């Protein structure tokens, strides 16, 4: 390596874009405005489409941070397209509409849209709408995970209670002793107590395998 080469500064890697967006709108001036607003805000438009069907394919391929979808599309309704995005490739959706009609807004909400903007679009409105959509989507996803965890915990508790009741009836144990038998057997086998409870409900004899005292 020469001294000149050694002294050359190392190029810093480009920072990742703020977001990657797919735009579905058949109105070219509107798409151009969205692209400019996204770029100015530090994001990038990963792909554009002027029909609902092409837009769905792009969302499936790009898996963007958000999709901006116009209500009026030549091959269908943009709100239906938003609902299809949420059903098949969930991501935050910002709806663009030419009319602030309450029915349109309600349909967009039911379709899963996280934000909406009225045309003609003002560039300064887009970045906050995208951020709001992404934040709302993340909150709903987190709430969904927490609800699923809670449902699973409740189901596990029911399974354990049923197994405990079965042991009480089958072996004439007290509730505390039946639970201790389940707990100790699970620890001895290094298996989750709910998995062992499922085996008990399937007919496994813990007393025989654990050595009831």
C-alpha positions as CSV (number, residue, x, y, z in Angstrom):
1,X,0.0,0.0,0.0
2,X,1.4,3.4,-1.0
3,X,1.5,6.4,1.3
4,X,-1.0,8.2,-0.9
5,X,-3.4,5.2,-0.8
6,X,-3.0,5.0,3.0
7,X,-3.9,8.6,3.5
8,X,-7.1,8.4,1.4
9,X,-10.1,8.9,3.7
10,X,-12.5,5.9,4.1
11,X,-15.9,6.7,2.7
12,X,-18.6,6.5,5.4
13,X,-21.5,4.1,4.7
14,X,-24.7,5.8,3.7
15,X,-27.3,5.8,6.5
16,X,-30.3,3.6,6.0
17,X,-33.5,5.4,4.8
18,X,-35.9,6.6,7.4
19,X,-38.6,4.4,5.8
20,X,-39.2,2.4,2.7
21,X,-42.5,3.2,1.1
22,X,-44.7,1.7,-1.6
23,X,-47.0,4.1,-3.4
24,X,-50.2,3.0,-5.2
25,X,-51.8,5.8,-7.1
26,X,-52.8,6.2,-10.7
27,X,-52.3,10.0,-10.6
28,X,-48.8,10.7,-11.7
29,X,-48.6,14.2,-10.2
30,X,-49.7,12.8,-6.9
31,X,-47.1,10.0,-7.0
32,X,-44.4,12.5,-7.9
33,X,-45.4,14.7,-4.9
34,X,-45.4,11.7,-2.5
35,X,-42.0,10.6,-3.8
36,X,-40.6,14.1,-3.3
37,X,-42.1,14.4,0.2
38,X,-40.8,11.0,1.2
39,X,-37.3,11.8,-0.1
40,X,-37.2,15.2,1.6
41,X,-38.1,13.5,4.9
42,X,-35.2,11.0,4.6
43,X,-37.2,8.1,3.3
44,X,-37.2,6.3,0.0
45,X,-40.0,5.2,-2.3
46,X,-39.1,1.5,-2.9
47,X,-41.7,1.0,-5.7
48,X,-44.7,2.7,-7.3
49,X,-47.9,1.2,-9.0
50,X,-50.9,2.7,-10.7
51,X,-53.3,-0.2,-10.1
52,X,-54.4,-2.1,-7.1
53,X,-53.3,-5.5,-8.4
54,X,-49.8,-4.3,-9.3
55,X,-49.6,-2.5,-5.9
56,X,-50.4,-5.7,-4.0
57,X,-47.6,-7.5,-5.9
58,X,-45.2,-4.7,-5.0
59,X,-46.1,-4.8,-1.3
60,X,-45.7,-8.5,-1.3
61,X,-42.2,-8.2,-2.9
62,X,-40.9,-5.1,-1.1
63,X,-42.5,-5.6,2.4
64,X,-42.3,-1.8,2.9
65,X,-42.4,0.1,6.2
66,X,-45.6,1.7,5.0
67,X,-47.9,1.9,1.9
68,X,-49.5,5.0,0.6
69,X,-52.7,4.1,-1.3
70,X,-55.1,6.3,-3.2
71,X,-58.8,5.6,-2.9
72,X,-59.6,5.9,-6.6
73,X,-57.8,3.3,-8.7
74,X,-58.6,2.2,-12.3
75,X,-59.0,-1.5,-11.4
76,X,-60.8,-1.2,-8.1
77,X,-61.3,0.6,-4.8
78,X,-58.2,1.7,-3.0
79,X,-59.8,1.0,0.4
80,X,-60.4,-2.6,-0.7
81,X,-56.8,-2.7,-1.7
82,X,-55.8,-1.4,1.7
83,X,-57.9,-4.1,3.4
84,X,-56.2,-6.7,1.2
85,X,-52.8,-5.4,2.1
86,X,-53.7,-5.7,5.8
87,X,-55.0,-9.2,5.3
88,X,-52.2,-10.6,3.3
89,X,-49.1,-8.5,3.9
90,X,-49.7,-6.4,7.0
91,X,-48.1,-3.0,7.1
92,X,-49.1,0.5,8.0
93,X,-51.3,2.1,5.4
94,X,-51.9,5.8,4.7
95,X,-54.9,6.4,2.5
96,X,-55.1,9.3,0.0
97,X,-58.6,10.6,-0.8
98,X,-59.9,13.4,-2.9
99,X,-62.9,13.9,-0.5
100,X,-63.0,14.1,3.3
101,X,-66.2,12.1,3.2
102,X,-67.1,10.6,6.7
103,X,-68.2,7.3,5.0
104,X,-64.8,7.1,3.1
105,X,-62.9,7.8,6.3
106,X,-64.9,5.1,8.2
107,X,-64.4,2.6,5.5
108,X,-60.7,3.3,5.6
109,X,-60.6,2.9,9.3
110,X,-62.4,-0.5,9.1
111,X,-60.0,-1.6,6.4
112,X,-57.1,-1.1,8.8
113,X,-55.7,2.2,7.5
114,X,-53.6,4.0,10.1
115,X,-53.9,7.5,8.7
116,X,-55.4,9.4,5.8
117,X,-54.7,12.6,3.9
118,X,-56.9,14.6,1.6
119,X,-55.7,15.6,-1.9
120,X,-54.3,17.9,-3.1
121,X,-51.5,16.6,-0.9
122,X,-49.3,19.1,0.9
123,X,-45.7,17.8,1.3
124,X,-45.3,18.8,4.9
125,X,-48.3,16.6,5.9
126,X,-47.0,13.3,4.6
127,X,-44.1,12.6,6.9
128,X,-46.2,13.1,10.1
129,X,-48.9,10.9,8.6
130,X,-46.5,8.1,7.8
131,X,-44.9,8.4,11.3
132,X,-48.4,8.3,12.9
133,X,-49.4,5.2,10.8
134,X,-46.2,3.4,11.7
135,X,-46.6,4.2,15.4
136,X,-50.2,3.1,15.5
137,X,-49.5,-0.1,13.6
138,X,-46.7,-0.9,16.1
139,X,-49.0,-0.3,19.0
140,X,-51.7,-2.5,17.6
141,X,-49.2,-5.2,16.8
142,X,-47.8,-5.0,20.4
143,X,-51.3,-5.1,21.9
144,X,-52.1,-8.1,19.7
145,X,-49.0,-10.0,20.9
146,X,-49.8,-9.2,24.5
147,X,-53.4,-10.3,24.1
148,X,-52.2,-13.6,22.5
149,X,-49.8,-14.1,25.4
150,X,-52.6,-13.5,27.8
151,X,-54.9,-15.9,26.0
152,X,-52.2,-18.5,26.0
153,X,-51.5,-18.0,29.7
154,X,-55.2,-18.4,30.5
155,X,-55.5,-21.6,28.4
156,X,-52.4,-23.0,30.1
157,X,-53.8,-22.3,33.5
158,X,-57.1,-24.0,32.6
159,X,-55.1,-27.1,31.4
160,X,-53.1,-27.2,34.6
161,X,-56.3,-26.8,36.7
162,X,-58.0,-29.6,34.8
163,X,-55.0,-31.9,35.2
164,X,-54.8,-31.1,38.9
165,X,-58.5,-31.9,39.3
166,X,-58.0,-35.2,37.5
167,X,-55.1,-36.1,39.8
168,X,-57.2,-35.2,42.9
169,X,-60.1,-37.5,41.7
170,X,-57.9,-40.3,40.5
171,X,-55.4,-40.4,43.4
172,X,-57.5,-38.9,46.2
173,X,-55.1,-36.0,46.7
174,X,-55.6,-32.6,48.1
175,X,-55.4,-29.7,45.7
176,X,-52.0,-28.6,47.1
177,X,-50.6,-32.1,46.9
178,X,-51.8,-32.6,43.3
179,X,-50.2,-29.4,42.3
180,X,-46.9,-30.3,44.0
181,X,-47.0,-33.7,42.2
182,X,-47.4,-31.9,38.9
183,X,-44.7,-29.4,39.7
184,X,-42.2,-31.9,40.9
185,X,-42.8,-34.3,38.0
186,X,-42.3,-31.4,35.6
187,X,-39.1,-30.4,37.3
188,X,-37.8,-34.0,37.3
189,X,-38.5,-34.3,33.6
190,X,-37.3,-30.8,32.8
191,X,-40.5,-30.1,30.9
192,X,-43.0,-27.3,31.2
193,X,-45.7,-28.0,33.7
194,X,-48.4,-27.3,31.1
195,X,-46.9,-29.9,28.8
196,X,-47.0,-32.4,31.6
197,X,-50.6,-31.4,32.5
198,X,-51.5,-32.2,28.9
199,X,-50.0,-35.7,29.3
200,X,-52.0,-36.3,32.4
201,X,-55.2,-35.3,30.6
202,X,-54.2,-37.7,27.9
203,X,-54.0,-40.5,30.4
204,X,-50.4,-40.6,31.7
205,X,-50.1,-42.0,35.3
206,X,-47.9,-39.7,37.2
207,X,-48.2,-41.7,40.4
208,X,-46.7,-44.8,38.8
209,X,-43.8,-42.9,37.0
210,X,-43.1,-40.4,39.8
211,X,-43.4,-42.7,42.9
212,X,-46.2,-41.3,44.9
213,X,-45.4,-40.9,48.6
